[in-house]
Each structure stands twice: as C-alpha cells, then as structure tokens.
Amino acid sequence: MIFGGKRVIELEPDQIAPNPAQPRKNFDTEELNSLAVSIRTNGLIQPITVRHIASGNYELVAGERRLRACRIAGMKTVPCIVSNCTPDESAAMAMTENLQRKDLGVFEEAEGIRELINLWHITQEEAAQRLGKSQSAIANKLRLLRFSQEERQIITEAGLTERHARALLRIEDGKQRLKALHTVIERGYNVRRTDEYVSRLLSGKPEKPRRMFIVKDVRIFFNTISHAVDTMKKSGIPAQTLRSETDGYIECVVRIPKAQATAGGKRPA
C-alpha cells in the first residue's frame, strides 16, 4: 500500500513503543473515544509515522492520538509509514505536530517549544520563524516555565488561561504567588480582575472593600410590604395591611384569612 508516495506497512499496536519526546501529557478521553468510533467505521485514513529502534520493534514518531484511538477501537494492526529519522528528528516531528494543534495545554506547549529550541540548537527568534509565531509570543510562553510543578498543576486543573498565568507571573515571590493563585481561583476572577488584583498586591495597596448599601429610610420597607400584599390580592388572597404608630414604634401587620392561606390562595370559582 502506498500513501503520499510512501510505502505503508501494517504493525500490531504492541509493536509500537511511545515517543519519549511526546510533549502532550493529557489526552481527552471523550475525543479519543469519538475518534475510535470513526476509525471502526471508516478505518484509519492517515497512517501514523514510526521509526526502527534497536530492539527490532518500532517507536512512534507522530500520531499518538491516532494510535491510542486504534487501540481503543480494538484494531489488530495499524497502518504505518516507516521513517528513517534520527531520535532528535523524531522528537522534533512529534513536538512540531503537537504544537500545531490548538488544544495543547499551556505548559505542554511551553515545554515543547523549549525542547525544540534545545534539539535544533536555535534561538528564540529562529524558533518563532519555524513555528510561525512572533518572537514575543515565544518569549511569553517560555516565561511560563518559571511556575513550579505545583503551580502548573493547580492552574491546569482550574482551567485558567495563559493570560491568567502571565498576570500571576508578575509576582516574583513564590509563596505570595501561590497564595494569589488560590485567591484568583476561589473568587473566580477573569483576566482583567486578576491583573488588577496582582497590580494591587505589587503596589502594596490594600484591596478595596466591597461596598455595602445600608437602607435607612423605612418607607422603602413599607413599600415592599405593600407591593407584596397587592400581589396577593391580585392572586385572589384578600390580604390586609394594618399600620399603626405608638410613641416608641411603628407597627405593620399583614392579615391573611386562614382559609385562604391553607387553600393555597385559589381564586373563587
């Protein structure tokens, strides 16, 4: 079988070892199951890429999601294209393939970019050109690697965005940053609120207390009661408001006939 001018061979899934340079650590189970259903129905449209390794078996170069889905689909053999690439070239291909996908995690992407720079022995500027990104975008992503593993896990599990992370990274002190991270998650701050919160922390200004409005005009409460009674009357409940004043108090009593209250306030037929 020929695919794209290259010969395709069939390999058992167990013959294919994972790529040690795979940057993706988390795979969406629902997405893999959906892909497995498609593979059962239509077969694997695009073969995966593998390379020979010393043990006589093969190592995955590109196509981790497809290989996992094939295993879920119960395929006995998988169509593969054998590449003669070196270990470094294999790692670069795996990372480049994943970096071109939109659902790669924030830190997985940053780790992948760093690995590519090390493998290719290139500068950030050269990496930006190869990956089709701006140099500032590459620099911003690499800065995210300053987060500790604990912080990365918390950010990932909370579903915070890269912009959230960049705002928090302005805090140099690790303990203060971790505390701020928990605060941002607990309060559900969006990116703008996170940035404002970090700015206040860095400036040393205390956080503005939330405003509490205290209503002192009792007429507002009487109007609320009157509105409630009017609503009951419109529903067929003959409620009454009795208001009286003494030297020390203003009293307001709402009277509802017990028969109407226990009957659920149904209108008479």
N, C-alpha and C positions, 0 to 999 in steps of 0.2 A: 504494500500500500504506500502511496506517495501523497504527502501533504505539503503544499508550498514548495515543491521541488525537492523535499527531503524524505527519505525512507522512514516509514513508521513501523515499529515493531510492537508486539503485544507482550506485556510483562505482568506478572502477578503482583498485586499491591504489596505483598510482603517482601518482594524482591527490591523494593524501593525504599532506601533509607531517607529520613528527613534531611533537609538542608540545614546545617548548623548555623548558617548565617541568616536564617529566616527572621526578619525583624518583627513580624506580626506575632503577638503572643495570645491574643484573644480572637476567637472566631465566633461569629453569630450563629448559634445553633439553628434558629429558625431559617436563616438564609441558607445554611448548609443542607437542611432537610428539603427545602424548596428546590435547590439545585439538584439534589439526589433524585427527586421525583422527575425532574426534567430529563436527567440522564437515563433513568429507567425507561422513559417514554421515547426519547429521541436519540439516545446514545450520547457519547462524548464527542461533541462537534469539533473541539480544538484539542489536539493531543497535548499531553504535558511534556516537559523537557527534562531529560535526565542525563547523567554522565556516568561513565565507568569508574568504579573505585577499586582499590587494591584487593578487596575481598572477593572480587569476581561478580559482585552484585552491582547495583546502581544506586546513585544518590540523586535526589530531586534537585533540579536547578530552578525551575519555575512551574507554578501550577499547584501550589499547596491546597488551595480551596477545592480545586477540581479533583485532586487525589483523595482528599478527605470525603468529598461527596460520593466518589466512586466506591469507596469503602462502605459508606452508609447504604448505598444502592445495592450492595452485595455483588458487585462486578467481580468475576473471577480473574479477568485480565483487563489491563488498561492500555490504550494506545499511547505510545511514547515515541518521541524523537530523541535520538541519542546525539548529544553534543560532545565535541572534543575539547571543551573549555577547561581551563585550569581551575583549581579551587578558588583562587581570587576572582577569576572571571565569573565563576558560578555564583559566588557571594554577591558580586556586583549586579548580576542579572536578577537575582532573587529580590534584592533590595530595590532596584530600579522599578521592577514590576509592581511591587507593593507601594512604592512612593507615588506611583501614577494613579493609584486608586484613592477615592475620596474618603473612604471610611476608615482609613488607618488612624489609630489613636495618636493623640498629640505627642506623647512621649515615645511611642513606637516610631513615629516619623522622624523625630529629632535624633533618636538613636541610629536610625537607618542612614540619615544624612551624615552623621559623624563617621559611621563605618565606611561609607563610600569615600569620604574625604581621605580616610586613612588608607583604604585599599588602593585608591587611584593616586595617592600622594599629590593631592592638588590643594589649591587654596579655596577659601570660601567663595571667592569671586568666580573661579573656574567651575566649582560645583553648581553655582547658581546658573551659569550658562548651560551646563549639561542637563540640568533638571528643569530648565525653562522658568526659573524663578528669579526674583530680584535679589541682589546681594543682601539688602536689609532684611528681607524675609528669611533668608537662610540664617543670618546672624541672630534674628529674634528666636527662631526655632532652636538653635543650638544653645541659647541662653537658658532655655527651659530645663536643660540637663543639670542646672545648678540646684534644682529641687532634690531633696533627699528621696530615697525609695518610699519612705513612709508618706511623705507629702504627695508623691506621684500617685500612690495607690488611693489616697483619700480624694484627690482631685478627679481621678478617673472614675471611681465608684460614685462620686457625687454628680458626675456628668457636667462638670464645669468646662467652659470653653477655653481655648488658647488665650483669648483676650482677658478672661478672668485670671488665668495663671500669670500672664505678663504683668498685670496690675499688682498682684501679690508679690511678684518677684522684686518689686521696688523695695521691699522690706529686706534689709541685709541680715538682720539678726534672726537666726533660725528659730529660736523659741518664740519670739514675737510674731514671726511669720506664720508659724504653726497655729498659734492662738488666733491670729487674724483669719486664717483659713477656716477654722471651725466656726468662727463668728459669721463669716460670709455665708457658709452653708446653712447654719441654724436660722439665720434671718432671711435666707432666700434672696440675697442681693443679686440684681442684674449687674452687667458690666459697669454701667455708669455709677451705680451706687457703690460698687466695690472700689472703683477708682477714687471716688470721693472719700470713702471710709479710709482707704490707705493714705490719702493725702492728709487727712486729719491726724492720723497716727504719727506720720512723719513730721508734721508741723508741731506736734505736742499739744494741739488744741483739743479740749475735751469735746466729746460728742454732744451735739445739740440734743437736749432732752425733748422727748415727744410732747407736743402741746396737748394740754387737757383743757377742754372748754367747760367751765362751770356756769351753769344757768342759775341766776339768782332771782329772776323775775318769775314768781309763782303763777302769773297769768298764763304762761306757756303750758304749765302742767294742767291748769283748768281747761285750757283749750283742747288739750289732748284727751282729757276725760270726756269733754262734751262731744268731741268727734267720735269717740268710741261708742257713746250712748246713742248718737244719731245713727251710727252704723247698725246697732242692734235694732233700733226702731224700724229701719228700712228692711231689716230681715224678718220683721214680724214680731219682735220681742218688745212688749210695752215697758221698756225700762224708764226709770225716772232719776233725775239728779236733784238732790236736795242739798242746798248750800246754806250755811248759817255762820254767823260770826259771834264770838264772845269777846270778853276783854282780852283773853290770852290766846285765842285760837281762831282759825278759820276752818270750819268743818265742811267736808264734801262727802255726801253719802250717795251711793248708787243703789237703787232699789230695783230688783228684778223679781217678778212674780215666780214663786217656786214651781208652779205648774208649768210655766213656760220654760224655765231653766231645765227641769228634768225631762221635758218633752223634746228637748233639742232645739227649741225655738222655731218649730214648724209654723208656717202661716196657717191660719184657719181656712178650711175649705170653703 
